[in-house]
Amino acid sequence: MEDRWQNKNIQLPILSDYIGQFFKQSGFSVSLNGFNGDYRITAQPKSDHSIAEDVHVSLSGNPNDFTVKFIAGSRSRMLVRSGTILQLFGGGFLSLKGIKSQEALEKLERKFWIYVTEKVSQLVCSERETP
């Protein structure tokens, strides 16, 4: 999913740091990369997560017109399909793993968008308060 914000005038490096903090607080290993105003955050789940893949977030644009994309789910869908096809040969556990991963990703994504919306609002307010 992706969302676009306009006329907010916030510093994107600060928002990308906040996004990284969100994933760290959720127990992920995080790497942040920024180049020419585009930021990519990669969150790798640890073994205690039921998520079966990395989560990628891209942040691009400028302070007054930027887009945040939450990218995940392709591996989980593949596990469900593979498990369904291989179910006769004992591959049902793949379907179960994929379904659990999809559910965990959906829950994480809901929390992510709430967090990002809150941080964008805070950054806009802090920018307006600065003389």
N, CA, C and O atoms as CSV, one atom per row, in Angstrom:
chain,resi,resn,atom,element,x,y,z
A,1,MET,N,N,0.840,-1.166,0.000
A,1,MET,CA,C,0.000,0.000,0.000
A,1,MET,C,C,0.893,1.239,0.000
A,1,MET,O,O,2.040,1.188,0.443
A,2,GLU,N,N,0.368,2.322,-0.488
A,2,GLU,CA,C,1.110,3.571,-0.463
A,2,GLU,C,C,0.171,4.713,-0.110
A,2,GLU,O,O,-1.040,4.645,-0.319
A,3,ASP,N,N,0.771,5.763,0.432
A,3,ASP,CA,C,0.018,6.954,0.773
A,3,ASP,C,C,0.844,8.164,0.379
A,3,ASP,O,O,2.074,8.125,0.399
A,4,ARG,N,N,0.162,9.233,0.023
A,4,ARG,CA,C,0.830,10.448,-0.434
A,4,ARG,C,C,0.402,11.617,0.445
A,4,ARG,O,O,-0.774,11.774,0.773
A,5,TRP,N,N,1.384,12.430,0.816
A,5,TRP,CA,C,1.118,13.625,1.601
A,5,TRP,C,C,1.582,14.836,0.816
A,5,TRP,O,O,2.637,14.813,0.183
A,6,GLN,N,N,0.787,15.891,0.862
A,6,GLN,CA,C,1.130,17.131,0.178
A,6,GLN,C,C,1.015,18.302,1.145
A,6,GLN,O,O,0.237,18.275,2.099
A,7,ASN,N,N,1.815,19.335,0.869
A,7,ASN,CA,C,1.777,20.583,1.633
A,7,ASN,C,C,2.032,20.371,3.125
A,7,ASN,O,O,1.382,20.998,3.961
A,8,LYS,N,N,2.971,19.496,3.456
A,8,LYS,CA,C,3.293,19.230,4.857
A,8,LYS,C,C,4.613,19.876,5.275
A,8,LYS,O,O,4.802,20.183,6.452
A,9,ASN,N,N,5.520,20.085,4.333
A,9,ASN,CA,C,6.814,20.713,4.577
A,9,ASN,C,C,7.556,20.085,5.756
A,9,ASN,O,O,7.905,20.770,6.717
A,10,ILE,N,N,7.793,18.776,5.670
A,10,ILE,CA,C,8.547,18.100,6.728
A,10,ILE,C,C,9.866,17.595,6.166
A,10,ILE,O,O,10.024,17.439,4.955
A,11,GLN,N,N,10.801,17.346,7.058
A,11,GLN,CA,C,12.113,16.840,6.643
A,11,GLN,C,C,12.036,15.323,6.492
A,11,GLN,O,O,11.808,14.602,7.463
A,12,LEU,N,N,12.227,14.852,5.272
A,12,LEU,CA,C,12.098,13.420,4.991
A,12,LEU,C,C,13.145,12.566,5.709
A,12,LEU,O,O,12.824,11.446,6.107
A,13,PRO,N,N,14.395,13.045,5.897
A,13,PRO,CA,C,15.341,12.215,6.657
A,13,PRO,C,C,14.860,11.920,8.081
A,13,PRO,O,O,15.093,10.833,8.610
A,14,ILE,N,N,14.196,12.887,8.687
A,14,ILE,CA,C,13.683,12.669,10.048
A,14,ILE,C,C,12.560,11.634,10.019
A,14,ILE,O,O,12.511,10.748,10.872
A,15,LEU,N,N,11.660,11.742,9.046
A,15,LEU,CA,C,10.579,10.763,8.924
A,15,LEU,C,C,11.133,9.369,8.665
A,15,LEU,O,O,10.632,8.392,9.222
A,16,SER,N,N,12.160,9.264,7.826
A,16,SER,CA,C,12.741,7.936,7.560
A,16,SER,C,C,13.365,7.358,8.833
A,16,SER,O,O,13.297,6.150,9.056
A,17,ASP,N,N,13.970,8.205,9.665
A,17,ASP,CA,C,14.512,7.729,10.951
A,17,ASP,C,C,13.392,7.228,11.861
A,17,ASP,O,O,13.537,6.199,12.521
A,18,TYR,N,N,12.274,7.958,11.893
A,18,TYR,CA,C,11.132,7.517,12.694
A,18,TYR,C,C,10.606,6.168,12.207
A,18,TYR,O,O,10.257,5.304,13.012
A,19,ILE,N,N,10.552,5.994,10.901
A,19,ILE,CA,C,10.077,4.712,10.352
A,19,ILE,C,C,11.019,3.584,10.775
A,19,ILE,O,O,10.574,2.501,11.155
A,20,GLY,N,N,12.319,3.850,10.704
A,20,GLY,CA,C,13.287,2.862,11.174
A,20,GLY,C,C,13.085,2.524,12.642
A,20,GLY,O,O,13.176,1.358,13.027
A,21,GLN,N,N,12.812,3.529,13.467
A,21,GLN,CA,C,12.561,3.311,14.894
A,21,GLN,C,C,11.315,2.458,15.118
A,21,GLN,O,O,11.284,1.624,16.022
A,22,PHE,N,N,10.289,2.667,14.295
A,22,PHE,CA,C,9.075,1.860,14.407
A,22,PHE,C,C,9.410,0.374,14.266
A,22,PHE,O,O,8.979,-0.451,15.072
A,23,PHE,N,N,10.181,0.050,13.236
A,23,PHE,CA,C,10.509,-1.362,13.012
A,23,PHE,C,C,11.443,-1.896,14.092
A,23,PHE,O,O,11.309,-3.051,14.497
A,24,LYS,N,N,12.376,-1.091,14.564
A,24,LYS,CA,C,13.265,-1.537,15.656
A,24,LYS,C,C,12.456,-1.828,16.912
A,24,LYS,O,O,12.690,-2.831,17.586
A,25,GLN,N,N,11.502,-0.950,17.227
A,25,GLN,CA,C,10.656,-1.164,18.400
A,25,GLN,C,C,9.771,-2.392,18.233
A,25,GLN,O,O,9.339,-2.992,19.218
A,26,SER,N,N,9.503,-2.764,16.983
A,26,SER,CA,C,8.691,-3.960,16.707
A,26,SER,C,C,9.547,-5.215,16.638
A,26,SER,O,O,9.032,-6.295,16.349
A,27,GLY,N,N,10.852,-5.092,16.900
A,27,GLY,CA,C,11.730,-6.255,16.973
A,27,GLY,C,C,12.356,-6.672,15.660
A,27,GLY,O,O,12.722,-7.838,15.510
A,28,PHE,N,N,12.494,-5.777,14.711
A,28,PHE,CA,C,13.099,-6.079,13.423
A,28,PHE,C,C,14.540,-5.568,13.399
A,28,PHE,O,O,14.899,-4.657,14.144
A,29,SER,N,N,15.349,-6.163,12.542
A,29,SER,CA,C,16.648,-5.602,12.204
A,29,SER,C,C,16.397,-4.635,11.056
A,29,SER,O,O,15.678,-4.965,10.113
A,30,VAL,N,N,16.981,-3.449,11.128
A,30,VAL,CA,C,16.633,-2.388,10.181
A,30,VAL,C,C,17.869,-1.848,9.488
A,30,VAL,O,O,18.919,-1.664,10.104
A,31,SER,N,N,17.722,-1.597,8.187
A,31,SER,CA,C,18.755,-0.863,7.448
A,31,SER,C,C,18.074,0.278,6.705
A,31,SER,O,O,17.010,0.112,6.108
A,32,LEU,N,N,18.723,1.450,6.760
A,32,LEU,CA,C,18.200,2.645,6.097
A,32,LEU,C,C,19.183,3.083,5.030
A,32,LEU,O,O,20.391,3.131,5.263
A,33,ASN,N,N,18.660,3.397,3.869
A,33,ASN,CA,C,19.477,3.921,2.780
A,33,ASN,C,C,18.783,5.139,2.199
A,33,ASN,O,O,17.577,5.123,1.951
A,34,GLY,N,N,19.557,6.193,1.984
A,34,GLY,CA,C,19.002,7.396,1.380
A,34,GLY,C,C,19.885,7.868,0.250
A,34,GLY,O,O,21.111,7.866,0.364
A,35,PHE,N,N,19.256,8.275,-0.849
A,35,PHE,CA,C,20.009,8.761,-2.000
A,35,PHE,C,C,19.143,9.736,-2.791
A,35,PHE,O,O,18.051,9.382,-3.235
A,36,ASN,N,N,19.627,10.952,-2.965
A,36,ASN,CA,C,18.929,11.992,-3.739
A,36,ASN,C,C,17.484,12.201,-3.313
A,36,ASN,O,O,16.597,12.332,-4.157
A,37,GLY,N,N,17.246,12.232,-2.014
A,37,GLY,CA,C,15.893,12.487,-1.521
A,37,GLY,C,C,14.984,11.282,-1.496
A,37,GLY,O,O,13.831,11.398,-1.082
A,38,ASP,N,N,15.462,10.129,-1.925
A,38,ASP,CA,C,14.686,8.893,-1.844
A,38,ASP,C,C,15.270,8.041,-0.723
A,38,ASP,O,O,16.488,7.902,-0.607
A,39,TYR,N,N,14.404,7.479,0.092
A,39,TYR,CA,C,14.836,6.687,1.239
A,39,TYR,C,C,14.219,5.306,1.152
A,39,TYR,O,O,13.063,5.143,0.763
A,40,ARG,N,N,15.006,4.327,1.518
A,40,ARG,CA,C,14.534,2.941,1.519
A,40,ARG,C,C,14.869,2.336,2.872
A,40,ARG,O,O,16.023,2.338,3.302
A,41,ILE,N,N,13.856,1.826,3.526
A,41,ILE,CA,C,14.029,1.185,4.824
A,41,ILE,C,C,13.710,-0.295,4.626
A,41,ILE,O,O,12.644,-0.651,4.125
A,42,THR,N,N,14.643,-1.143,5.024
A,42,THR,CA,C,14.427,-2.583,4.938
A,42,THR,C,C,14.394,-3.126,6.359
A,42,THR,O,O,15.328,-2.920,7.134
A,43,ALA,N,N,13.322,-3.816,6.692
A,43,ALA,CA,C,13.144,-4.400,8.016
A,43,ALA,C,C,13.134,-5.916,7.880
A,43,ALA,O,O,12.295,-6.490,7.186
A,44,GLN,N,N,14.079,-6.546,8.555
A,44,GLN,CA,C,14.177,-8.002,8.507
A,44,GLN,C,C,13.636,-8.589,9.802
A,44,GLN,O,O,14.112,-8.258,10.887
A,45,PRO,N,N,12.639,-9.464,9.684
A,45,PRO,CA,C,12.065,-10.048,10.898
A,45,PRO,C,C,13.052,-10.995,11.571
A,45,PRO,O,O,13.847,-11.669,10.917
A,46,LYS,N,N,12.975,-11.024,12.874
A,46,LYS,CA,C,13.796,-11.970,13.633
A,46,LYS,C,C,13.012,-13.263,13.765
A,46,LYS,O,O,11.838,-13.324,13.402
A,47,SER,N,N,13.649,-14.279,14.275
A,47,SER,CA,C,13.031,-15.612,14.301
A,47,SER,C,C,11.753,-15.676,15.134
A,47,SER,O,O,10.927,-16.559,14.908
A,48,ASP,N,N,11.569,-14.773,16.084
A,48,ASP,CA,C,10.357,-14.828,16.910
A,48,ASP,C,C,9.132,-14.217,16.230
A,48,ASP,O,O,8.032,-14.256,16.781
A,49,HIS,N,N,9.317,-13.659,15.046
A,49,HIS,CA,C,8.186,-13.143,14.264
A,49,HIS,C,C,7.615,-14.285,13.421
A,49,HIS,O,O,8.329,-15.219,13.055
A,50,SER,N,N,6.344,-14.196,13.125
A,50,SER,CA,C,5.767,-15.188,12.216
A,50,SER,C,C,5.765,-14.666,10.783
A,50,SER,O,O,5.145,-15.261,9.901
A,51,ILE,N,N,6.460,-13.551,10.553
A,51,ILE,CA,C,6.557,-12.966,9.221
A,51,ILE,C,C,7.675,-13.669,8.469
A,51,ILE,O,O,8.781,-13.820,8.987
A,52,ALA,N,N,7.385,-14.098,7.244
A,52,ALA,CA,C,8.306,-14.938,6.477
A,52,ALA,C,C,9.139,-14.169,5.464
A,52,ALA,O,O,9.758,-14.783,4.595
A,53,GLU,N,N,9.172,-12.836,5.550
A,53,GLU,CA,C,9.892,-12.068,4.531
A,53,GLU,C,C,10.285,-10.700,5.060
A,53,GLU,O,O,9.790,-10.245,6.090
A,54,ASP,N,N,11.178,-10.064,4.340
A,54,ASP,CA,C,11.564,-8.697,4.673
A,54,ASP,C,C,10.436,-7.746,4.305
A,54,ASP,O,O,9.647,-8.007,3.397
A,55,VAL,N,N,10.382,-6.640,5.031
A,55,VAL,CA,C,9.430,-5.579,4.739
A,55,VAL,C,C,10.240,-4.397,4.210
A,55,VAL,O,O,11.257,-4.023,4.795
A,56,HIS,N,N,9.792,-3.822,3.120
A,56,HIS,CA,C,10.471,-2.677,2.521
A,56,HIS,C,C,9.537,-1.478,2.553
A,56,HIS,O,O,8.346,-1.588,2.264
A,57,VAL,N,N,10.101,-0.332,2.909
A,57,VAL,CA,C,9.350,0.913,2.887
A,57,VAL,C,C,10.159,1.891,2.059
A,57,VAL,O,O,11.357,2.064,2.283
A,58,SER,N,N,9.508,2.527,1.106
A,58,SER,CA,C,10.188,3.572,0.341
A,58,SER,C,C,9.514,4.902,0.634
A,58,SER,O,O,8.293,4.998,0.761
A,59,LEU,N,N,10.341,5.908,0.733
A,59,LEU,CA,C,9.908,7.265,1.018
A,59,LEU,C,C,10.541,8.132,-0.052
A,59,LEU,O,O,11.765,8.240,-0.128
A,60,SER,N,N,9.711,8.750,-0.878
A,60,SER,CA,C,10.261,9.527,-1.988
A,60,SER,C,C,9.462,10.800,-2.207
A,60,SER,O,O,8.293,10.900,-1.836
A,61,GLY,N,N,10.126,11.764,-2.816
A,61,GLY,CA,C,9.488,13.029,-3.123
A,61,GLY,C,C,10.253,14.169,-2.496
A,61,GLY,O,O,11.470,14.101,-2.320
A,62,ASN,N,N,9.526,15.217,-2.162
A,62,ASN,CA,C,10.135,16.372,-1.510
A,62,ASN,C,C,9.307,16.712,-0.276
A,62,ASN,O,O,8.233,16.139,-0.092
A,63,PRO,N,N,9.773,17.625,0.574
A,63,PRO,CA,C,9.071,17.905,1.828
A,63,PRO,C,C,7.609,18.309,1.678
A,63,PRO,O,O,6.831,18.133,2.616
A,64,ASN,N,N,7.217,18.841,0.535
A,64,ASN,CA,C,5.831,19.270,0.342
A,64,ASN,C,C,4.990,18.304,-0.479
A,64,ASN,O,O,3.787,18.516,-0.635
A,65,ASP,N,N,5.594,17.261,-0.998
A,65,ASP,CA,C,4.864,16.287,-1.810
A,65,ASP,C,C,5.653,14.982,-1.797
A,65,ASP,O,O,6.581,14.800,-2.585
A,66,PHE,N,N,5.279,14.082,-0.903
A,66,PHE,CA,C,6.030,12.837,-0.782
A,66,PHE,C,C,5.098,11.633,-0.662
A,66,PHE,O,O,3.931,11.744,-0.287
A,67,THR,N,N,5.663,10.496,-0.993
A,67,THR,CA,C,4.927,9.235,-0.983
A,67,THR,C,C,5.645,8.234,-0.093
A,67,THR,O,O,6.872,8.138,-0.114
A,68,VAL,N,N,4.878,7.495,0.686
A,68,VAL,CA,C,5.397,6.405,1.511
A,68,VAL,C,C,4.752,5.122,0.993
A,68,VAL,O,O,3.530,5.031,0.873
A,69,LYS,N,N,5.599,4.126,0.687
A,69,LYS,CA,C,5.097,2.830,0.215
A,69,LYS,C,C,5.517,1.734,1.179
A,69,LYS,O,O,6.678,1.665,1.583
A,70,PHE,N,N,4.582,0.889,1.543
A,70,PHE,CA,C,4.822,-0.284,2.386
A,70,PHE,C,C,4.777,-1.487,1.453
A,70,PHE,O,O,3.735,-1.784,0.868
A,71,ILE,N,N,5.904,-2.179,1.316
A,71,ILE,CA,C,6.015,-3.248,0.318
A,71,ILE,C,C,6.334,-4.570,1.022
A,71,ILE,O,O,7.418,-4.738,1.580
A,72,ALA,N,N,5.395,-5.492,0.989
A,72,ALA,CA,C,5.591,-6.821,1.583
A,72,ALA,C,C,4.442,-7.722,1.159
A,72,ALA,O,O,3.408,-7.246,0.689
A,73,GLY,N,N,4.625,-9.003,1.324
A,73,GLY,CA,C,3.531,-9.937,1.104
A,73,GLY,C,C,3.703,-10.916,-0.033
A,73,GLY,O,O,2.969,-11.903,-0.097
A,74,SER,N,N,4.649,-10.685,-0.940
A,74,SER,CA,C,4.752,-11.574,-2.098
A,74,SER,C,C,5.226,-12.971,-1.697
A,74,SER,O,O,4.737,-13.962,-2.238
A,75,ARG,N,N,6.159,-13.063,-0.767
A,75,ARG,CA,C,6.651,-14.384,-0.352
A,75,ARG,C,C,5.568,-15.145,0.421
A,75,ARG,O,O,5.428,-16.358,0.271
A,76,SER,N,N,4.817,-14.433,1.236
A,76,SER,CA,C,3.739,-15.075,2.001
A,76,SER,C,C,2.681,-15.652,1.066
A,76,SER,O,O,2.208,-16.771,1.266
A,77,ARG,N,N,2.313,-14.878,0.039
A,77,ARG,CA,C,1.333,-15.381,-0.942
A,77,ARG,C,C,1.876,-16.601,-1.676
A,77,ARG,O,O,1.137,-17.547,-1.948
A,78,MET,N,N,3.184,-16.577,-2.001
A,78,MET,CA,C,3.799,-17.701,-2.689
A,78,MET,C,C,3.756,-18.958,-1.810
A,78,MET,O,O,3.514,-20.057,-2.308
A,79,LEU,N,N,3.992,-18.791,-0.502
A,79,LEU,CA,C,3.942,-19.942,0.406
A,79,LEU,C,C,2.543,-20.547,0.452
A,79,LEU,O,O,2.392,-21.768,0.477
A,80,VAL,N,N,1.530,-19.700,0.462
A,80,VAL,CA,C,0.153,-20.203,0.483
A,80,VAL,C,C,-0.132,-20.992,-0.790
A,80,VAL,O,O,-0.677,-22.095,-0.736
A,81,ARG,N,N,0.240,-20.420,-1.939
A,81,ARG,CA,C,0.001,-21.122,-3.212
A,81,ARG,C,C,0.777,-22.430,-3.289
A,81,ARG,O,O,0.225,-23.462,-3.671
A,82,SER,N,N,2.050,-22.388,-2.929
A,82,SER,CA,C,2.883,-23.598,-2.990
A,82,SER,C,C,2.347,-24.669,-2.059
A,82,SER,O,O,2.276,-25.843,-2.422
A,83,GLY,N,N,1.971,-24.256,-0.856
A,83,GLY,CA,C,1.439,-25.213,0.111
A,83,GLY,C,C,0.152,-25.851,-0.357
A,83,GLY,O,O,-0.088,-27.035,-0.119
A,84,THR,N,N,-0.682,-25.061,-1.027
A,84,THR,CA,C,-1.944,-25.589,-1.541
A,84,THR,C,C,-1.678,-26.622,-2.628
A,84,THR,O,O,-2.307,-27.680,-2.655
A,85,ILE,N,N,-0.756,-26.315,-3.510
A,85,ILE,CA,C,-0.418,-27.243,-4.600
A,85,ILE,C,C,0.225,-28.513,-4.053
A,85,ILE,O,O,-0.051,-29.614,-4.530
A,86,LEU,N,N,1.079,-28.350,-3.052
A,86,LEU,CA,C,1.828,-29.497,-2.511
A,86,LEU,C,C,1.128,-30.172,-1.339
A,86,LEU,O,O,1.720,-31.033,-0.687
A,87,GLN,N,N,-0.094,-29.808,-1.062
A,87,GLN,CA,C,-0.794,-30.327,0.111
A,87,GLN,C,C,-0.897,-31.858,0.093
A,87,GLN,O,O,-0.808,-32.498,1.141
A,88,LEU,N,N,-1.078,-32.427,-1.060
A,88,LEU,CA,C,-1.175,-33.891,-1.143
A,88,LEU,C,C,0.144,-34.567,-0.776
A,88,LEU,O,O,0.168,-35.743,-0.414
A,89,PHE,N,N,1.234,-33.820,-0.870
A,89,PHE,CA,C,2.556,-34.381,-0.582
A,89,PHE,C,C,3.118,-33.870,0.740
A,89,PHE,O,O,4.327,-33.932,0.961
A,90,GLY,N,N,2.260,-33.369,1.619
A,90,GLY,CA,C,2.701,-32.906,2.929
A,90,GLY,C,C,3.111,-31.443,2.964
A,90,GLY,O,O,3.796,-31.021,3.896
A,91,GLY,N,N,2.715,-30.676,1.988
A,91,GLY,CA,C,3.104,-29.263,1.936
A,91,GLY,C,C,2.123,-28.329,2.601
A,91,GLY,O,O,2.226,-27.112,2.444
A,92,GLY,N,N,1.172,-28.871,3.341
A,92,GLY,CA,C,0.175,-28.029,4.004
A,92,GLY,C,C,0.786,-27.065,5.008
A,92,GLY,O,O,0.225,-25.998,5.256
A,93,PHE,N,N,1.932,-27.423,5.592
A,93,PHE,CA,C,2.584,-26.536,6.551
A,93,PHE,C,C,3.022,-25.244,5.874
A,93,PHE,O,O,3.095,-24.202,6.524
A,94,LEU,N,N,3.318,-25.297,4.561
A,94,LEU,CA,C,3.693,-24.079,3.836
A,94,LEU,C,C,2.511,-23.117,3.750
A,94,LEU,O,O,2.668,-21.906,3.906
A,95,SER,N,N,1.327,-23.673,3.501
A,95,SER,CA,C,0.123,-22.834,3.467
A,95,SER,C,C,-0.102,-22.174,4.812
A,95,SER,O,O,-0.388,-20.979,4.883
A,96,LEU,N,N,0.024,-22.944,5.873
A,96,LEU,CA,C,-0.184,-22.420,7.213
A,96,LEU,C,C,0.832,-21.320,7.532
A,96,LEU,O,O,0.475,-20.278,8.082
A,97,LYS,N,N,2.085,-21.558,7.187
A,97,LYS,CA,C,3.129,-20.559,7.423
A,97,LYS,C,C,2.836,-19.287,6.630
A,97,LYS,O,O,3.001,-18.183,7.149
A,98,GLY,N,N,2.403,-19.434,5.381
A,98,GLY,CA,C,2.075,-18.288,4.547
A,98,GLY,C,C,0.894,-17.501,5.083
A,98,GLY,O,O,0.902,-16.270,5.077
A,99,ILE,N,N,-0.125,-18.218,5.548
A,99,ILE,CA,C,-1.314,-17.556,6.092
A,99,ILE,C,C,-0.960,-16.797,7.369
A,99,ILE,O,O,-1.390,-15.659,7.556
A,100,LYS,N,N,-0.177,-17.425,8.249
A,100,LYS,CA,C,0.239,-16.741,9.476
A,100,LYS,C,C,1.078,-15.506,9.154
A,100,LYS,O,O,0.947,-14.470,9.805
A,101,SER,N,N,1.928,-15.626,8.159
A,101,SER,CA,C,2.763,-14.497,7.757
A,101,SER,C,C,1.906,-13.361,7.207
A,101,SER,O,O,2.125,-12.197,7.543
A,102,GLN,N,N,0.938,-13.694,6.370
A,102,GLN,CA,C,0.044,-12.661,5.821
A,102,GLN,C,C,-0.723,-11.950,6.929
A,102,GLN,O,O,-0.863,-10.727,6.904
A,103,GLU,N,N,-1.219,-12.710,7.900
A,103,GLU,CA,C,-1.961,-12.107,9.010
A,103,GLU,C,C,-1.064,-11.182,9.824
A,103,GLU,O,O,-1.478,-10.085,10.199
A,104,ALA,N,N,0.158,-11.620,10.097
A,104,ALA,CA,C,1.097,-10.795,10.862
A,104,ALA,C,C,1.480,-9.532,10.080
A,104,ALA,O,O,1.625,-8.459,10.665
A,105,LEU,N,N,1.640,-9.662,8.769
A,105,LEU,CA,C,1.955,-8.498,7.939
A,105,LEU,C,C,0.811,-7.492,7.925
A,105,LEU,O,O,1.044,-6.286,7.994
A,106,GLU,N,N,-0.414,-7.979,7.838
A,106,GLU,CA,C,-1.570,-7.083,7.845
A,106,GLU,C,C,-1.659,-6.321,9.162
A,106,GLU,O,O,-1.937,-5.122,9.174
A,107,LYS,N,N,-1.425,-7.011,10.253
A,107,LYS,CA,C,-1.450,-6.372,11.570
A,107,LYS,C,C,-0.329,-5.340,11.676
A,107,LYS,O,O,-0.549,-4.232,12.166
A,108,LEU,N,N,0.856,-5.698,11.224
A,108,LEU,CA,C,1.994,-4.779,11.246
A,108,LEU,C,C,1.725,-3.558,10.370
A,108,LEU,O,O,2.039,-2.434,10.761
A,109,GLU,N,N,1.151,-3.769,9.199
A,109,GLU,CA,C,0.890,-2.658,8.286
A,109,GLU,C,C,-0.133,-1.682,8.870
A,109,GLU,O,O,0.010,-0.468,8.723
A,110,ARG,N,N,-1.154,-2.209,9.525
A,110,ARG,CA,C,-2.140,-1.321,10.163
A,110,ARG,C,C,-1.459,-0.433,11.206
A,110,ARG,O,O,-1.695,0.775,11.248
A,111,LYS,N,N,-0.615,-1.036,12.046
A,111,LYS,CA,C,0.118,-0.275,13.058
A,111,LYS,C,C,1.069,0.730,12.404
A,111,LYS,O,O,1.224,1.855,12.880
A,112,PHE,N,N,1.696,0.311,11.311
A,112,PHE,CA,C,2.639,1.167,10.598
A,112,PHE,C,C,1.970,2.451,10.115
A,112,PHE,O,O,2.492,3.544,10.329
A,113,TRP,N,N,0.810,2.318,9.462
A,113,TRP,CA,C,0.146,3.500,8.912
A,113,TRP,C,C,-0.352,4.436,10.004
A,113,TRP,O,O,-0.327,5.654,9.830
A,114,ILE,N,N,-0.798,3.891,11.116
A,114,ILE,CA,C,-1.190,4.732,12.253
A,114,ILE,C,C,0.029,5.505,12.755
A,114,ILE,O,O,-0.045,6.708,13.005
A,115,TYR,N,N,1.144,4.803,12.896
A,115,TYR,CA,C,2.384,5.415,13.383
A,115,TYR,C,C,2.872,6.505,12.431
A,115,TYR,O,O,3.209,7.602,12.875
A,116,VAL,N,N,2.915,6.219,11.133
A,116,VAL,CA,C,3.415,7.193,10.157
A,116,VAL,C,C,2.520,8.430,10.124
A,116,VAL,O,O,3.027,9.552,10.090
A,117,THR,N,N,1.216,8.249,10.133
A,117,THR,CA,C,0.290,9.384,10.128
A,117,THR,C,C,0.507,10.256,11.362
A,117,THR,O,O,0.496,11.484,11.280
A,118,GLU,N,N,0.703,9.608,12.494
A,118,GLU,CA,C,0.960,10.342,13.739
A,118,GLU,C,C,2.274,11.128,13.657
A,118,GLU,O,O,2.329,12.286,14.071
A,119,LYS,N,N,3.318,10.510,13.130
A,119,LYS,CA,C,4.616,11.174,13.039
A,119,LYS,C,C,4.593,12.324,12.037
A,119,LYS,O,O,5.207,13.363,12.278
A,120,VAL,N,N,3.900,12.152,10.928
A,120,VAL,CA,C,3.784,13.237,9.958
A,120,VAL,C,C,3.090,14.428,10.617
A,120,VAL,O,O,3.519,15.569,10.446
A,121,SER,N,N,2.022,14.168,11.368
A,121,SER,CA,C,1.316,15.246,12.060
A,121,SER,C,C,2.216,15.944,13.068
A,121,SER,O,O,2.197,17.170,13.174
A,122,GLN,N,N,3.003,15.171,13.808
A,122,GLN,CA,C,3.922,15.762,14.779
A,122,GLN,C,C,4.980,16.622,14.101
A,122,GLN,O,O,5.314,17.705,14.582
A,123,LEU,N,N,5.501,16.133,12.986
A,123,LEU,CA,C,6.536,16.889,12.281
A,123,LEU,C,C,5.978,18.175,11.684
A,123,LEU,O,O,6.671,19.192,11.656
A,124,VAL,N,N,4.752,18.145,11.214
A,124,VAL,CA,C,4.125,19.357,10.681
A,124,VAL,C,C,3.930,20.359,11.811
A,124,VAL,O,O,4.229,21.542,11.650
A,125,CYS,N,N,3.441,19.901,12.935
A,125,CYS,CA,C,3.204,20.790,14.074
A,125,CYS,C,C,4.515,21.377,14.592
A,125,CYS,O,O,4.572,22.565,14.910
A,126,SER,N,N,5.558,20.571,14.680
A,126,SER,CA,C,6.842,21.070,15.187
A,126,SER,C,C,7.448,22.080,14.218
A,126,SER,O,O,8.109,23.023,14.650
A,127,GLU,N,N,7.236,21.902,12.932
A,127,GLU,CA,C,7.744,22.833,11.929
A,127,GLU,C,C,7.029,24.172,12.046
A,127,GLU,O,O,7.650,25.222,11.877
A,128,ARG,N,N,5.760,24.148,12.327
A,128,ARG,CA,C,4.983,25.395,12.434
A,128,ARG,C,C,5.331,26.158,13.709
A,128,ARG,O,O,5.235,27.385,13.746
A,129,GLU,N,N,5.738,25.427,14.765
A,129,GLU,CA,C,6.054,26.074,16.043
A,129,GLU,C,C,7.431,26.730,16.019
A,129,GLU,O,O,7.701,27.617,16.828
A,130,THR,N,N,8.305,26.311,15.106
A,130,THR,CA,C,9.652,26.852,15.042
A,130,THR,C,C,9.599,28.268,14.481
A,130,THR,O,O,9.023,28.487,13.416
A,131,PRO,N,N,10.207,29.260,15.202
A,131,PRO,CA,C,10.166,30.643,14.710
A,131,PRO,C,C,11.051,30.854,13.505
A,131,PRO,O,O,11.122,31.964,12.978
